[in-house]
Amino acid sequence: MKATIWHNPNCSKSRMALETLQAQPGIDLEVVQYLKNPPSAEKLAQLYRDAGMSASEGLRLSGTDAKERGLTEADDATVVAAMAEEPKLIERPLVETEKGVRLCRPPEKIQEIL
């Protein structure tokens, strides 16, 4: 199974999700450090759609100026554009497999798509 994790190595939840993926036999793992290589707005929209969540639900509030910028009240297109421009606004970790996408907070949510 192929799996992609949008990963921040400084985040404990992201590290836990990565360790879970690495421990799974038969996983073809792609690790994307999204702060260095942010996903496009189109990719983000697809990830949130496949996860069954709004972009606002994937918006990182802690340590960002998302509230001050009005992003918590903005439409999905505006939120996704802001995330693509400034990837620290993306809550992590996002994991995608052939079974779906999950925002793995808590990290145990990863089991739903393995």
Secondary structure, DSSP 8 states (H G I E B T S, - for coil): -EEEEEE-TT-HHHHHHHHHHHHSTT-EEEEEETTTS---HHHHHHHHHHHT--GGGGB--TTS-TTTTTGGGS-HHHHHHHHHHSGGGB-S-EEEETTEEEE-SSGGGGGGG-
